[in-house]
């Protein structure tokens, strides 16, 4: 896909962060956009900054029926879909497995995993009709390594990675031209940590956000540029940031020992070492 001009591109979670940055850059390159967010106000803020052919759709990606209705609306409004970027995601605070509730886990998995599945499945028949198309699923470096106090988030992002890689194999076996891409951002400067759910321990949530800020190195705008470059080059796997590349290296060559390295590093961030 050499350029995105006149391509119809779906972006979920476009009300802020990477989703908003993707929308702004893709609109600037002449794409037609179908944008989603569960927050009508922030989605409207994104749309207000854009020019071009744009539709906005407010719903929670964890609701299957709403997602399939969205796909139907996109085809009726725009006539086709060329790229789907399943970007919407949420986080929990730094909650150990012994403390995280099943309700919290189900809420996060509904958005971060099932939202990706619904987005892929709802649009897949339409993507397969195009001469070239892409489905881009946002995983994380936490889909490459497991991190303490982030078991639920890791589980969802590992699931996204596995789902996406399996779909990629199926498309290759079928001889399809659909490009299937998994994206693994490192620390990105967004509001995801501040918006994380940890209603029973606000002090822990604040500490988690502070630690997150210390570790972020890449802007949402730079992340969006990397993703768009990956779409144009038909990359199957996109790592965003030097931290992501380092983590990928450690997971490959120190698949067990990286745990001790991360515990040491975490202690240094928190002033314990």
N, C-alpha and C positions, 0 to 999 in steps of 0.2 A: 504494500500500500504506500505508494510514493508520496501521496499527499492526502489530506482529509477534506479538501474543498468539496462542498456539496455532499459529503457523506453524512448519513444520519447516525448520530452517536448518542447512546444512552449512558447517562452517568447517575448512579445512585449516591446518596449522601453528598449532594452538591451544595448544601447550605453553608459549608465552611471547609476549612482545611484543604486537603489535597483535592477533594471534589470540586470546590470552588475554583481553585487554581487551574484544574483541568478544564473546567467550563470556560474560563476567561481566555486561556490560551487557544483552545480549540475553536471558540467563536471567532477569535482574531485571525484564525487561519481559514475561515470560510465554511466551517462545518455547521450543519443543522443539528440542534441539540434538543434532546428530551431529558429534562432534568427532574430528579426526585430528591425529596428530603421529607422527613416526618415533621419538621418544623417549618410551618408556612412562612413565618416571619423571616427567618434566615434565608430560606430559598428565594423569597421575593427580593431580599437584599442582593443576592447573587445575580438574579435576572436583571435587576435595575442597572447593573454595571456592564451589561452585555448588549451588543447589537447583533442583528441577524434573525434567522428563523429559529425560534425557541419556544418550546412548550414546557410548562411546569406542572408537576404532579405530586401532590402531597399525600403520602401514605407511609405506613410502617412496613419495611421490607420483610418483616417476619410474618406478615399476613399473606398467606398463599393466594387467596382469592383476589386480594387487592393487587398483587403482583401480576397475576394473569390478566386482570382487567387492564392494567397499565400497558402490558404488551399489546393487547387488542387496540387500545387507544392510540398507541404510537403508530401502529400500522395504518389505522384509519386516518390519522392526522398527517403523517409524513410519507406514507406509501411504501416504506421499506425500512430496514435497519441494517447498518453496516458494521457497527462496533458497539459492543456492550461492555461497559466498565462497571463491574460490581465492586463498588468502593465503600458503601455504607458500613460503618462499624462503630462499636462502643467498647468501653472498658469497665472493669471493676477496679477498685483500689487494690492495694497490696494485701490481699486476704489469703491466709494460709488455707490449705485444703481442709484442715480440722475445723475451720470457722466459716468457710463460705457455705451459704445455704443452697439447697437444691433449686429454690426459686430464682436465686441470683444466677446460678449456672444456666438454667433453662432460658432466662431472659437473654443472656449474652449469646448463647448458642442459637437462639431464634434469629437474631439479627446477623451475627458474624458468620454463622455457617449456613443456616437455612435460607437466609436472605440471598446468599451467593448461589445456592442450589436453585432456588425459585427463579432468580434472574437468568441463570444459564438455561434452565429447562424451558422457561416461558418464551424465550427468544430464539432458542436453538433452531426450530424449524424454519424460521424466517432468515436467520443467518446462513443456513445451508442453501438457501435459494440464490444467494448473491454470488457474483463471479469471484469476489474476494471479500473476506470478512474476518473479524476478530472478536473473541471473547477474552476479556482481561479480568482476572480475579485477584483482588488484593489480599494477599496473605500478610506475612510479616517475617522479620528475623525470628520472632517467637513461633514461627512455623518451621524453623530450622533447628532451634535448640529449645529445651525446656528450662524455664526460669522459676525459681522458688517464689511463692506468693502470687504467681500468675498462671496457675494450673489451668483455670477455665479458659483464659484468653489463649494460652498455648494450645489447648485441646482444639479450640475452634480454628485457629490458624493452621495447625497441622492438618486438620480435616480439610480445610480449603485447599491446601497444597496437594494432599492425596487425591481429592476429587478432581482437581484441575489436571494433574499429571496423568490420571487414568483416562480422562476425557481426551487429552492430547494423544495418547496412544491409540484410542479408538478411532480418532479422526485420521491418524496416519494409516492405520490398518484399512480404513475404508477408502483411502485415496482422496479424502476431502481436502479442499483448499482452505478450510477454516483454520485460522491460526489461533491456538489456545495458549494463553500466557499467564503465568503465575508471577506476581510481583511481591518482592520481599523488602519493604522499607526498613531501614534502621530507625534511629531516633529522628523524628520529623517534628518541627516546631508547629504543633497544632494545639487545640484545646482539649484533645481527647483525655488527657490525664486529669485536667480540672473538671471535666464533665463526668468523670468516672463515678460509678455508684459505690458508695460505702457509707450508707446512711447511719449505721450503728457506731461508726468510729470516725468522726470528722477530723480529729487530730491525725489519724493515720492517713486519711485522704489527703490532707494538706502536706504531710511529709512525703507522700508518694508523688504529688505534683511537683514538689520542690526537687526531689531526686530526678524526676523525669526531665525537668528543665536543665539540670546539670549535664545530662547525657545527650540531649538533642544537638545535632550538628547540621542538619539539612533543613532548608526552608521548604514550605509546601510548594512554592513556585519552582524550585529546582527539582523537587520530586516529580512534579507534573511534567516538566521538560523531559526528564529521563523516561517516564512512562510513554509519552508521545513518541519519543525517538524509538523506543522499543516497538511500538505499534507499527511505525513506518518501516522499520527494519525486519519486521516479522520475527522478533525474538520470542522464544518460548519461556525464558526465565529472565527476570529483571531484578537485579540487586540495586538498591538505592542507598548511596552513602558509603563512605569508607568503613564505617562501623559494620555495615551489612556484609561487606566483602571480607572483613576480618572475621566476623562471626561465622560466615560460611566456611572459611578456611579452617577455623578451629573445630567446627563440627565434623569436617571431613577427616582431619588428621589427628584430632584428639577427641574422638567421639564419647569418651567417658571422662577423661581428665579435665575437659573444659569446665566441668561443674566446680571443681576446686578453684580454678582460676577466677570464675565469676563470683564465688563466695568471697574470695580475697578482694576482688575489685569492688564489690558491693560494700564491704566493710570499710574500704578506703573512702568511698563516696560519703558514707554516713559517719566518718570520723572515728571508726572503731579500730583502725589499723594504721 
